[in-house]
Amino acid sequence: MLLSISILAVASALHTLASPISSPHVVHEKRAITRHIRGSRIPEDAIIPLRIGLKQSNLEHGYDKVMDVSDPRSPNYGKHWTLQQVRDFFAPPPEAVEAVKQWLVDSDIKPELIQVSEDRGWIGVDLPTAQAEHLLRAEYHEYYPGRDASVRIGCEEYSLPQHISQLVDYVKPGVNLSPPAQKRSIVHREIPETVQSSPVAASVDPVLQFCGSKMRPACVRGLYNIPLGTYNTSANKLAIAMFQNSHYYQPDLNAYYSVFEHRVPIDTHPVLIPIDGGEGSTENIDDTFHEADIDLEIAIPLVYPQTTTYYSVGDIHANDSRMSEEDTVISPLLDAIDGGFCTPTDHQQSVRGCDEAPIPRVLSVSWAASELVAYERGAARSCHQIMKLVLQGSTIVVASGDFGVALDSNLHADSHNENGCYSDNGSPDGGVFSPGFPAGCPYALVVGGTQLPVNGTLEDPEEVLNVPLTELALASTSAPFSSGGGFSNYFARPSYQDSDVKTYLRKHAPDYPSYEYDGSDLFSGQSKIGSNGGLYNRAGRGYPDVSANGAHLVIAFKDRALFSSGTSISAPVWASIITLINEELTHAGYPPVGFAQPLLYQNPDAFNDITLGSNGGCGTDGFPASPGWDPSTGLGTPNYPKLLKAFMDAAERAAARRKDSPKSS
């Protein structure tokens, strides 16, 4: 896989450790592209919490280990690893830990101040700015992203002794700023009192009428043949991730239940899992965030009576020294679930990410950032964290984005340019397609969006999500609002989708110029992004994997009934489906779904193939939907009974291959 570490480099560095002679400093990282405003120097006596990320062992084997427990054809299918097994396998060599500690001691840092994380992947030490700058040959400044008043700390470059540089992934706070989080849905105008119906729609069950223009949980169940939930197994709680201390409003949920889902009792709410001071419900209606209401109003009715959990990440800024420069949008969440990077002192002081959030079986993430704004090493580390979670049996479901082959547009104040695309040197202002993160991570189950014709019924074929911006009252922008999809610049195409993607590129891809890029030198000014006039990376991981309806969902928000659209609706639909399948697997004594893609790509008949529409952006029509996999809707939308049968059959075959009776992991 791309962005894996070279074990030879680590071995070579360890070979030099026998020599007590210190090696010269070399620049470990240097900022090349500036997207922020540098402010004042950090005061010399301010305390900076340095965290040194060590290169982990065996990352180059991670993909094979995941496939070994996730491919239905493998004899180890369903034999997910324990947390301890994961930590032991990927931990840096003890010699590397000792070498970095010795370097710190030789730099006049007291041994008792040096903390080693539980998974040996991080070494932490809190130092005055002056001492940290001397240690790293760096100058720490305040940085303003230009989007808001938040402040982050970082440096233009830093250096490490040569023998230490070969052992270290990166140091934080350091070079690149954390990317902005972006919600994956937009609230529409208020619902009109009347919606025109087709003659066919008039003959449909009233509960399922107007699904093309007024999507509800009952419509989603009807579209994909999803049954009502019946189980509430404690291991199978559905986790909804939320960021920036986003609050939901319980009266909105209650209103939704009373109108659309009578079987859900009033006051049903998710269990709060706070991270970095994140909160759940609010009594102040003005503090309500629509993304929170949307995710819960679609997920809770689909999985009820199963419990939903609310992983709420607080609004952390670097001016309190907790916002690390190299974090991706999902780093705080993954750190809290992993917990392995935390030192004993971190736990005592409730440092960011050390809240020990439980590992969820299914996690739905409807937020993202542009891949080229995400820090490349941070993105790699976050993706490796997702890899470790799926190796333990988790399914990480993420939304693909809402602006087609672009990631963003000027709908958001933190966007980079009007159409959310990039130039050939990686800077924002060109026409090169802009993939998103974590959508590019091959271990995430990425969900695109679809829609029914506005006056259609459940019998009509769905098409690519592409909502006219006039419906959003946002017609001032030229960017289309459509299903995110494309090809990663960071991560290579994984084997589980290789055949499907090659078929698309050979038979159905539009005649756009392209390039092939391995993800190296992204911020050096020498990357191959956009080379030869190419618009997308043919060699990258293709996404989305799957899709679900994400248009015209009726929501209750701030005591009003509104429309909402976006793949942040589609992602919790798929997370709910995986949760229901996990319930059936658990009831039968089988392990959970875990990493779903190998089975999904081997069972195309379990999908409703989408062949209408495209996901335009960057001044193009984007990628058209086509027979089979495509980079606008993936494999298609789910057929729940067929999916359930595919997973149950795979579990039964795996059990038959083993002499012991099946056990739930």
C-alpha positions as CSV (number, residue, x, y, z in Angstrom):
1,M,0.0,0.0,0.0
2,L,1.1,3.6,-0.5
3,L,2.5,5.6,2.4
4,S,3.7,2.4,4.2
5,I,7.1,2.6,6.0
6,S,10.3,1.1,4.8
7,I,11.3,-1.5,7.2
8,L,14.8,-1.5,5.7
9,A,15.2,2.2,6.6
10,V,14.3,1.4,10.2
11,A,16.6,-1.6,10.3
12,S,19.5,0.5,8.9
13,A,18.9,3.1,11.5
14,L,18.9,0.6,14.3
15,H,22.2,-0.8,13.0
16,T,23.8,2.5,13.7
17,L,22.7,2.7,17.3
18,A,25.6,0.8,18.7
19,S,27.7,3.9,18.0
20,P,27.5,6.5,20.9
21,I,28.6,9.3,18.5
22,S,25.7,11.6,17.7
23,S,24.9,12.1,14.1
24,P,24.4,15.5,12.4
25,H,21.0,17.1,12.2
26,V,19.0,16.8,9.0
27,V,15.8,18.6,8.0
28,H,13.0,16.0,8.8
29,E,10.1,18.1,7.4
30,K,9.7,21.4,5.7
31,R,6.6,23.3,4.7
32,A,6.4,23.8,1.0
33,I,2.8,25.1,0.3
34,T,1.4,27.9,2.5
35,R,-2.4,28.0,3.2
36,H,-2.3,30.0,6.4
37,I,-1.0,33.2,8.0
38,R,2.0,33.0,10.3
39,G,1.7,35.1,13.4
40,S,3.8,35.8,16.5
41,R,6.6,33.6,17.9
42,I,5.5,31.4,20.8
43,P,6.8,32.8,24.1
44,E,10.0,31.1,25.2
45,D,8.5,30.0,28.5
46,A,5.3,28.6,27.1
47,I,5.0,24.8,27.5
48,I,4.7,22.9,24.3
49,P,3.6,19.2,24.5
50,L,5.9,17.5,22.1
51,R,4.8,14.1,20.7
52,I,7.3,12.2,18.7
53,G,5.6,9.6,16.5
54,L,7.8,6.6,15.9
55,K,7.7,4.6,12.7
56,Q,5.6,1.5,13.4
57,S,6.6,-2.0,12.6
58,N,4.9,-4.2,10.0
59,L,2.7,-1.6,8.4
60,E,3.6,-3.1,5.1
61,H,1.9,-6.3,6.2
62,G,-1.2,-4.6,7.5
63,Y,-3.3,-4.9,4.3
64,D,-2.5,-8.6,4.0
65,K,-3.4,-9.2,7.6
66,V,-6.7,-7.4,7.2
67,M,-7.5,-9.4,4.0
68,D,-6.7,-12.6,5.8
69,V,-9.5,-12.1,8.3
70,S,-11.9,-10.3,5.9
71,D,-11.8,-12.2,2.6
72,P,-14.6,-14.9,2.7
73,R,-12.2,-17.2,0.8
74,S,-9.6,-17.1,3.6
75,P,-9.4,-19.9,6.1
76,N,-9.1,-17.2,8.8
77,Y,-12.2,-15.3,7.7
78,G,-13.8,-13.7,10.8
79,K,-10.9,-14.4,13.1
80,H,-10.5,-10.8,14.1
81,W,-7.5,-9.7,16.2
82,T,-7.6,-8.5,19.8
83,L,-6.4,-5.0,20.8
84,Q,-3.3,-6.5,22.4
85,Q,-2.4,-8.5,19.3
86,V,-2.7,-5.3,17.2
87,R,-0.5,-3.3,19.5
88,D,2.1,-6.0,19.7
89,F,2.3,-6.6,16.0
90,F,2.6,-2.9,14.9
91,A,4.7,-1.5,17.8
92,P,8.0,0.1,16.9
93,P,11.1,-2.0,17.8
94,P,12.1,-1.5,21.5
95,E,15.6,-0.5,20.3
96,A,14.0,2.5,18.4
97,V,12.1,3.6,21.6
98,E,15.3,3.4,23.6
99,A,17.3,5.3,20.9
100,V,14.9,8.2,20.9
101,K,14.7,8.3,24.7
102,Q,18.5,8.4,24.9
103,W,18.7,11.2,22.4
104,L,16.3,13.2,24.6
105,V,18.4,12.5,27.7
106,D,21.5,13.5,25.9
107,S,19.8,16.7,25.1
108,D,19.5,17.5,28.8
109,I,15.9,16.4,29.2
110,K,15.3,14.7,32.5
111,P,14.4,11.0,32.1
112,E,11.4,11.3,34.4
113,L,9.9,13.8,32.0
114,I,9.9,11.4,29.1
115,Q,6.7,9.4,28.7
116,V,6.2,6.4,26.4
117,S,2.8,5.6,25.0
118,E,1.0,2.3,25.7
119,D,1.6,1.0,22.2
120,R,5.2,2.3,22.1
121,G,4.3,4.4,19.0
122,W,4.7,7.8,20.7
123,I,7.2,9.4,23.0
124,G,5.9,12.5,24.8
125,V,7.7,15.3,26.7
126,D,6.4,18.7,27.7
127,L,9.1,21.4,27.2
128,P,9.4,25.2,27.3
129,T,9.3,26.6,23.8
130,A,13.0,27.7,24.0
131,Q,14.1,24.1,24.8
132,A,11.8,22.6,22.2
133,E,13.2,24.9,19.5
134,H,16.8,24.1,20.4
135,L,16.0,20.4,20.4
136,L,14.4,20.5,16.9
137,R,16.3,23.4,15.4
138,A,12.9,25.1,14.9
139,E,11.0,28.3,15.5
140,Y,7.5,28.0,16.8
141,H,4.9,30.5,15.7
142,E,1.2,31.0,15.9
143,Y,-0.7,30.2,12.7
144,Y,-4.1,31.5,11.6
145,P,-5.9,29.4,9.0
146,G,-7.7,32.4,7.7
147,R,-11.1,30.7,8.1
148,D,-11.9,31.7,11.7
149,A,-10.3,33.1,14.8
150,S,-8.7,29.8,15.9
151,V,-5.0,29.7,16.4
152,R,-2.6,26.8,15.9
153,I,1.0,26.4,16.7
154,G,3.7,25.1,14.4
155,C,6.9,25.7,12.6
156,E,8.2,26.1,9.0
157,E,10.6,23.2,9.3
158,Y,12.4,21.2,12.0
159,S,15.4,18.9,12.1
160,L,16.4,15.7,13.8
161,P,19.7,13.9,14.2
162,Q,20.1,11.7,11.2
163,H,20.0,8.4,13.0
164,I,16.8,9.6,14.9
165,S,15.2,10.9,11.7
166,Q,15.2,7.4,10.3
167,L,13.2,6.1,13.3
168,V,10.6,8.9,13.5
169,D,7.5,9.3,11.4
170,Y,6.8,12.9,12.5
171,V,6.9,15.3,15.4
172,K,3.8,17.3,16.5
173,P,3.2,20.1,16.8
174,G,5.3,20.5,13.6
175,V,4.9,21.5,10.0
176,N,1.3,21.2,8.6
177,L,-1.8,22.6,10.0
178,S,-4.8,20.4,10.8
179,P,-7.4,20.6,8.1
180,P,-10.9,22.1,8.5
181,A,-13.7,19.7,9.2
182,Q,-16.5,19.9,6.7
183,K,-20.0,18.6,7.1
184,R,-21.4,16.4,4.3
185,S,-24.9,17.7,4.1
186,I,-26.8,20.9,3.6
187,V,-30.2,21.9,4.9
188,H,-32.7,23.0,2.3
189,R,-35.5,25.4,2.3
190,E,-38.7,24.6,4.3
191,I,-41.0,21.9,3.0
192,P,-43.7,23.2,0.6
193,E,-47.2,22.4,1.7
194,T,-48.0,20.4,-1.5
195,V,-45.9,18.2,-3.6
196,Q,-47.0,17.1,-7.1
197,S,-47.6,13.4,-7.3
198,S,-47.5,11.1,-10.3
199,P,-50.5,8.9,-11.1
200,V,-48.5,5.8,-10.0
201,A,-47.5,7.4,-6.7
202,A,-51.2,8.0,-5.9
203,S,-51.7,4.2,-5.9
204,V,-48.9,3.5,-3.4
205,D,-49.2,2.9,0.3
206,P,-49.6,6.3,1.8
207,V,-46.7,5.6,4.1
208,L,-44.5,5.3,1.0
209,Q,-45.9,8.1,-1.1
210,F,-43.8,11.0,-2.2
211,C,-40.5,9.3,-1.4
212,G,-38.8,11.0,-4.3
213,S,-39.5,14.4,-2.8
214,K,-40.0,13.6,0.9
215,M,-37.5,10.9,1.9
216,R,-38.1,9.3,5.3
217,P,-36.9,6.2,7.2
218,A,-39.9,4.2,5.9
219,C,-38.9,5.1,2.4
220,V,-35.3,3.9,3.0
221,R,-36.6,0.6,4.3
222,G,-38.9,0.3,1.3
223,L,-36.2,1.1,-1.2
224,Y,-33.7,-1.4,0.1
225,N,-36.0,-4.0,1.7
226,I,-34.6,-3.3,5.2
227,P,-36.6,-5.0,8.0
228,L,-37.5,-3.4,11.3
229,G,-34.9,-3.9,13.9
230,T,-35.6,-6.6,16.6
231,Y,-32.4,-6.9,18.6
232,N,-30.5,-4.8,21.1
233,T,-27.3,-6.7,21.7
234,S,-24.9,-4.6,23.8
235,A,-21.9,-5.4,21.5
236,N,-23.6,-4.0,18.4
237,K,-24.3,-0.4,19.3
238,L,-24.2,1.9,16.3
239,A,-21.7,4.8,16.8
240,I,-22.3,8.2,15.2
241,A,-19.3,10.5,15.1
242,M,-19.7,14.2,15.4
243,F,-17.1,17.0,15.6
244,Q,-16.7,20.6,16.7
245,N,-18.8,20.0,19.8
246,S,-22.0,19.6,17.7
247,H,-25.2,19.4,19.6
248,Y,-28.5,17.8,18.8
249,Y,-31.8,19.0,20.1
250,Q,-33.9,16.3,21.8
251,P,-37.3,18.0,21.0
252,D,-36.4,17.7,17.3
253,L,-35.8,14.0,17.7
254,N,-39.1,13.6,19.6
255,A,-41.0,15.5,16.9
256,Y,-39.5,13.3,14.3
257,Y,-40.5,10.1,16.1
258,S,-44.0,11.4,16.6
259,V,-44.5,12.0,12.9
260,F,-42.4,9.4,11.1
261,E,-41.5,6.6,13.5
262,H,-44.2,6.0,16.1
263,R,-42.5,2.8,17.4
264,V,-39.5,4.8,18.7
265,P,-40.5,6.0,22.2
266,I,-40.4,9.7,22.9
267,D,-37.1,10.8,24.5
268,T,-35.1,8.0,22.9
269,H,-31.6,9.4,22.6
270,P,-28.0,8.2,21.9
271,V,-25.5,7.3,24.6
272,L,-22.9,10.1,24.8
273,I,-19.3,9.2,24.4
274,P,-17.5,12.5,25.1
275,I,-14.1,13.1,23.5
276,D,-12.1,16.3,24.3
277,G,-15.1,17.7,26.2
278,G,-17.6,16.9,23.5
279,E,-21.2,17.3,24.4
280,G,-24.5,15.8,23.2
281,S,-27.9,17.3,23.5
282,T,-28.5,21.0,24.2
283,E,-31.5,22.8,25.7
284,N,-30.7,25.9,23.8
285,I,-32.3,25.6,20.3
286,D,-29.8,28.1,18.9
287,D,-26.9,25.7,19.7
288,T,-28.4,22.9,17.6
289,F,-26.3,21.8,14.7
290,H,-28.3,20.3,11.8
291,E,-25.7,17.6,11.0
292,A,-26.3,16.1,14.4
293,D,-30.1,16.1,14.1
294,I,-29.8,14.6,10.5
295,D,-27.6,11.6,11.4
296,L,-29.6,10.7,14.5
297,E,-33.0,11.1,12.8
298,I,-32.1,8.6,10.0
299,A,-30.0,6.2,12.1
300,I,-32.1,5.7,15.3
301,P,-35.3,4.7,13.4
302,L,-33.4,2.3,11.2
303,V,-31.7,0.4,14.0
304,Y,-34.2,0.7,16.9
305,P,-34.4,-1.0,19.4
306,Q,-30.6,-1.2,19.1
307,T,-28.8,1.6,21.0
308,T,-27.1,4.4,19.2
309,T,-24.0,6.0,20.6
310,Y,-22.8,9.6,20.0
311,Y,-19.0,10.0,19.7
312,S,-18.8,13.8,20.2
313,V,-15.5,15.4,19.7
314,G,-15.1,18.8,21.4
315,D,-14.1,22.0,19.6
316,I,-10.3,22.1,20.3
317,H,-8.0,24.9,19.2
318,A,-4.3,25.0,19.3
319,N,-4.1,28.2,21.4
320,D,-4.5,25.9,24.4
321,S,-1.6,23.7,23.1
322,R,-3.9,20.8,22.5
323,M,-4.5,21.1,18.8
324,S,-1.7,19.2,17.1
325,E,-0.5,20.4,13.8
326,E,-0.5,17.0,12.1
327,D,-4.0,15.9,13.0
328,T,-6.4,15.0,10.3
329,V,-10.1,15.9,10.7
330,I,-10.7,12.5,12.3
331,S,-7.5,12.2,14.3
332,P,-9.0,13.2,17.7
333,L,-11.7,10.6,17.3
334,L,-9.4,7.8,16.2
335,D,-6.9,8.7,18.9
336,A,-9.6,8.4,21.6
337,I,-10.8,5.0,20.3
338,D,-7.2,3.7,19.9
339,G,-5.9,5.2,23.1
340,G,-2.5,3.6,22.4
341,F,-0.7,6.8,21.8
342,C,-1.5,8.0,25.3
343,T,1.1,8.2,28.1
344,P,0.3,7.6,31.8
345,T,0.6,11.4,32.3
346,D,-1.8,12.0,29.4
347,H,-4.4,9.9,31.2
348,Q,-3.9,11.7,34.5
349,Q,-4.2,15.1,32.8
350,S,-7.1,14.1,30.4
351,V,-5.0,15.1,27.4
352,R,-6.8,15.3,24.1
353,G,-7.5,11.8,22.6
354,C,-7.0,9.9,25.9
355,D,-10.6,9.6,26.8
356,E,-10.5,5.8,26.1
357,A,-13.7,5.7,24.0
358,P,-14.8,2.1,23.4
359,I,-14.1,0.5,20.1
360,P,-17.3,0.5,18.1
361,R,-18.4,-2.4,15.8
362,V,-19.8,0.2,13.4
363,L,-18.8,3.8,13.2
364,S,-20.5,6.3,10.9
365,V,-18.5,9.5,9.9
366,S,-20.1,12.2,7.8
367,W,-17.3,14.7,8.0
368,A,-14.3,15.1,5.8
369,A,-11.5,17.4,4.4
370,S,-9.8,17.7,1.1
371,E,-7.1,15.1,0.7
372,L,-4.6,17.7,-0.3
373,V,-5.3,19.9,2.7
374,A,-4.9,16.9,5.0
375,Y,-1.4,16.4,6.2
376,E,0.1,13.5,4.2
377,R,1.8,11.7,7.1
378,G,-1.1,12.4,9.4
379,A,-3.5,11.0,6.7
380,A,-1.3,7.9,6.5
381,R,-1.3,7.5,10.2
382,S,-5.1,8.0,10.5
383,C,-5.6,5.4,7.7
384,H,-3.4,3.0,9.5
385,Q,-5.5,3.5,12.7
386,I,-8.6,2.7,10.7
387,M,-6.7,-0.4,9.4
388,K,-6.1,-1.5,13.0
389,L,-9.8,-1.0,13.9
390,V,-11.1,-3.1,11.0
391,L,-8.5,-5.8,11.9
392,Q,-10.3,-6.0,15.2
393,G,-13.7,-6.4,13.6
394,S,-15.0,-2.8,13.3
395,T,-16.6,-1.3,10.2
396,I,-15.7,2.3,9.6
397,V,-18.3,4.0,7.3
398,V,-17.6,7.4,5.8
399,A,-19.4,9.7,3.5
400,S,-17.9,10.3,0.0
401,G,-18.5,14.1,-0.2
402,D,-21.1,16.3,-1.8
403,F,-19.5,18.2,-4.7
404,G,-18.7,15.5,-7.2
405,V,-15.1,15.2,-8.3
406,A,-14.4,18.4,-6.3
407,L,-14.4,18.2,-2.5
408,D,-15.8,21.6,-1.7
409,S,-17.1,24.8,-3.1
410,N,-17.6,28.4,-1.9
411,L,-20.7,27.2,0.0
412,H,-18.4,26.9,2.9
413,A,-16.5,29.8,4.4
414,D,-13.4,27.6,4.8
415,S,-13.3,26.5,1.1
416,H,-10.1,27.0,-0.9
417,N,-11.6,28.4,-4.0
418,E,-14.9,28.6,-5.8
419,N,-15.0,25.2,-7.3
420,G,-12.9,23.2,-4.8
421,C,-10.4,22.0,-7.3
422,Y,-6.6,22.1,-7.6
423,S,-3.8,23.1,-9.9
424,D,-1.0,20.8,-11.0
425,N,1.3,21.9,-8.1
426,G,-1.3,21.0,-5.5
427,S,-2.4,24.6,-4.8
428,P,-6.0,25.5,-4.8
429,D,-7.2,27.3,-7.9
430,G,-7.1,24.9,-10.8
431,G,-9.2,22.2,-12.5
432,V,-7.6,19.1,-11.2
433,F,-10.0,16.8,-9.4
434,S,-9.8,17.0,-5.6
435,P,-10.3,13.7,-3.7
436,G,-11.3,13.7,-0.1
437,F,-10.0,12.2,3.2
438,P,-10.9,9.8,4.9
439,A,-12.7,8.7,1.7
440,G,-9.4,7.8,0.1
441,C,-8.4,5.4,2.8
442,P,-8.8,1.9,1.5
443,Y,-9.9,0.5,4.9
444,A,-13.0,2.8,5.1
445,L,-16.3,1.8,3.6
446,V,-17.0,4.9,1.5
447,V,-20.7,5.7,0.7
448,G,-21.8,7.8,-2.2
449,G,-25.3,9.3,-2.7
450,T,-28.3,8.6,-4.9
451,Q,-31.7,10.0,-5.5
452,L,-35.1,9.1,-6.8
453,P,-36.8,11.2,-9.5
454,V,-38.6,14.0,-7.6
455,N,-42.1,12.7,-8.7
456,G,-41.1,9.1,-8.7
457,T,-41.9,6.1,-6.6
458,L,-39.9,3.3,-5.0
459,E,-40.3,1.4,-8.3
460,D,-38.3,3.9,-10.2
461,P,-34.5,3.5,-10.7
462,E,-32.3,5.7,-8.6
463,E,-29.7,7.9,-10.1
464,V,-26.6,9.7,-9.0
465,L,-27.3,12.3,-6.3
466,N,-27.3,15.6,-8.1
467,V,-29.5,18.2,-6.4
468,P,-29.9,21.6,-8.2
469,L,-28.4,24.3,-6.1
470,T,-31.5,26.4,-6.7
471,E,-33.2,24.0,-4.3
472,L,-30.7,24.8,-1.7
473,A,-31.2,28.5,-2.1
474,L,-27.5,28.6,-2.9
475,A,-27.5,29.3,-6.6
476,S,-24.8,31.9,-6.4
477,T,-22.1,29.2,-6.7
478,S,-21.4,27.3,-9.9
479,A,-20.4,24.1,-8.1
480,P,-22.8,21.2,-8.4
481,F,-24.1,19.4,-5.3
482,S,-23.6,15.7,-6.2
483,S,-22.2,12.4,-5.0
484,G,-18.5,12.7,-4.2
485,G,-16.2,10.3,-5.9
486,G,-13.0,9.8,-7.7
487,F,-9.5,8.5,-7.1
488,S,-7.1,9.1,-4.2
489,N,-3.7,10.8,-4.7
490,Y,-2.4,9.4,-1.4
491,F,-3.5,5.7,-1.5
492,A,-3.0,3.1,-4.2
493,R,-5.8,1.0,-5.6
494,P,-6.4,-2.0,-3.3
495,S,-6.6,-5.5,-4.7
496,Y,-10.2,-6.0,-3.6
497,Q,-11.4,-3.5,-6.2
498,D,-8.7,-3.8,-8.8
499,S,-10.7,-5.8,-11.3
500,D,-13.8,-3.6,-11.0
501,V,-11.9,-0.3,-11.3
502,K,-9.9,-1.5,-14.3
503,T,-13.2,-2.5,-16.0
504,Y,-14.6,1.0,-15.4
505,L,-11.4,2.7,-16.7
506,R,-11.3,0.5,-19.8
507,K,-15.0,0.6,-20.7
508,H,-16.8,3.5,-19.2
509,A,-14.4,6.3,-18.0
510,P,-14.8,9.6,-19.8
511,D,-12.1,10.8,-22.1
512,Y,-10.3,13.0,-19.6
513,P,-6.5,13.2,-19.4
514,S,-5.2,11.4,-16.4
515,Y,-2.0,10.7,-14.6
516,E,-0.5,7.9,-12.4
517,Y,0.9,8.9,-9.1
518,D,2.2,7.0,-6.1
519,G,1.6,9.7,-3.5
520,S,5.2,10.7,-2.9
521,D,6.6,14.3,-2.6
522,L,3.1,15.8,-2.3
523,F,4.3,18.9,-0.6
524,S,7.7,19.2,-2.1
525,G,6.6,21.1,-5.2
526,Q,7.6,18.1,-7.3
527,S,4.4,16.0,-7.1
528,K,2.9,14.5,-10.2
529,I,-0.6,15.7,-9.5
530,G,-2.0,17.1,-12.7
531,S,1.0,16.1,-14.7
532,N,0.6,16.0,-18.5
533,G,-2.6,17.9,-18.0
534,G,-4.2,15.1,-16.2
535,L,-7.3,15.6,-14.1
536,Y,-7.3,12.5,-11.9
537,N,-5.1,9.7,-10.7
538,R,-5.8,6.4,-12.5
539,A,-3.6,4.5,-10.1
540,G,-5.4,5.7,-6.9
541,R,-7.9,4.0,-4.7
542,G,-11.3,4.5,-6.3
543,Y,-14.3,5.6,-4.3
544,P,-17.1,5.3,-3.3
545,D,-17.5,1.6,-2.6
546,V,-21.3,1.7,-2.3
547,S,-24.1,4.2,-2.2
548,A,-27.5,5.0,-0.7
549,N,-30.2,7.6,-1.1
550,G,-29.1,11.0,0.2
551,A,-31.7,13.4,-1.3
552,H,-34.7,15.4,0.0
553,L,-34.7,13.8,3.5
554,V,-37.3,15.4,5.7
555,I,-35.8,16.4,9.0
556,A,-36.9,18.2,12.1
557,F,-34.5,21.0,12.9
558,K,-35.0,23.8,15.4
559,D,-38.7,23.1,15.6
560,R,-39.2,23.2,11.8
561,A,-39.6,20.6,9.1
562,L,-36.9,21.0,6.5
563,F,-35.3,19.2,3.6
564,S,-31.7,18.0,3.7
565,S,-29.5,16.4,1.1
566,G,-26.0,14.9,1.1
567,T,-23.9,11.8,1.6
568,S,-24.0,12.4,5.3
569,I,-27.5,10.9,5.0
570,S,-26.2,8.0,2.9
571,A,-23.4,7.0,5.3
572,P,-25.6,6.4,8.4
573,V,-28.0,4.4,6.2
574,W,-25.2,2.0,5.4
575,A,-23.9,2.1,9.0
576,S,-27.4,1.1,10.0
577,I,-27.5,-1.8,7.5
578,I,-24.2,-3.2,8.7
579,T,-25.5,-2.9,12.3
580,L,-28.6,-4.9,11.5
581,I,-26.5,-7.5,9.7
582,N,-24.2,-7.7,12.8
583,E,-27.2,-8.3,14.9
584,E,-28.2,-11.3,12.9
585,L,-24.6,-12.6,12.8
586,T,-24.3,-12.2,16.6
587,H,-27.7,-13.9,17.1
588,A,-26.4,-16.9,15.1
589,G,-23.1,-17.0,17.0
590,Y,-20.9,-15.6,14.3
591,P,-18.3,-12.7,14.3
592,P,-19.3,-9.2,13.1
593,V,-18.9,-8.0,9.5
594,G,-15.7,-6.0,10.2
595,F,-13.9,-5.0,6.9
596,A,-16.8,-5.5,4.5
597,Q,-15.2,-4.6,1.1
598,P,-13.8,-8.0,0.1
599,L,-17.2,-9.7,0.4
600,L,-19.1,-6.7,-1.1
601,Y,-17.0,-6.7,-4.3
602,Q,-17.4,-10.4,-4.6
603,N,-21.2,-10.1,-4.5
604,P,-22.3,-7.5,-7.1
605,D,-25.7,-9.2,-7.3
606,A,-26.4,-7.9,-3.8
607,F,-26.7,-4.4,-5.2
608,N,-29.0,-2.3,-7.2
609,D,-26.8,-1.1,-10.0
610,I,-27.0,2.6,-10.7
611,T,-26.5,3.6,-14.3
612,L,-28.0,7.1,-14.5
613,G,-26.4,10.4,-13.9
614,S,-22.9,11.7,-13.1
615,N,-21.1,13.6,-10.4
616,G,-19.9,16.8,-12.0
617,G,-17.3,19.2,-10.7
618,C,-14.2,21.1,-11.6
619,G,-15.8,22.4,-14.8
620,T,-16.6,18.8,-16.0
621,D,-19.4,16.3,-15.9
622,G,-17.4,14.2,-13.5
623,F,-17.7,10.5,-13.7
624,P,-20.8,8.9,-15.2
625,A,-22.6,6.1,-13.5
626,S,-22.2,2.9,-15.5
627,P,-22.9,-0.9,-15.3
628,G,-20.9,-2.3,-12.4
629,W,-18.6,-0.2,-10.1
630,D,-18.2,3.5,-10.9
631,P,-16.7,6.5,-9.1
632,S,-20.0,8.2,-8.4
633,T,-22.1,5.4,-6.8
634,G,-19.6,2.5,-6.3
635,L,-21.2,-0.9,-6.6
636,G,-24.6,0.6,-6.2
637,T,-27.3,0.7,-3.5
638,P,-28.0,-2.2,-1.1
639,N,-30.4,-5.0,-1.5
640,Y,-30.6,-5.9,2.2
641,P,-31.9,-9.5,2.0
642,K,-29.2,-10.4,-0.5
643,L,-26.5,-8.7,1.5
644,L,-27.6,-10.5,4.7
645,K,-27.6,-13.8,2.9
646,A,-24.1,-13.1,1.5
647,F,-22.7,-12.4,5.0
648,M,-24.5,-15.3,6.7
649,D,-23.4,-17.7,4.0
650,A,-19.8,-16.5,4.3
651,A,-19.9,-17.0,8.1
652,E,-21.5,-20.4,7.8
653,R,-18.8,-21.5,5.3
654,A,-16.1,-20.2,7.6
655,A,-17.6,-22.1,10.5
656,A,-17.8,-25.3,8.5
657,R,-14.1,-25.0,7.7
658,R,-13.2,-24.9,11.4
659,K,-13.6,-27.8,13.7
660,D,-14.5,-25.7,16.7
661,S,-18.1,-24.3,17.0
662,P,-18.4,-20.6,15.9
663,K,-17.8,-18.0,18.6
664,S,-18.8,-14.4,18.5
665,S,-15.8,-12.1,18.5
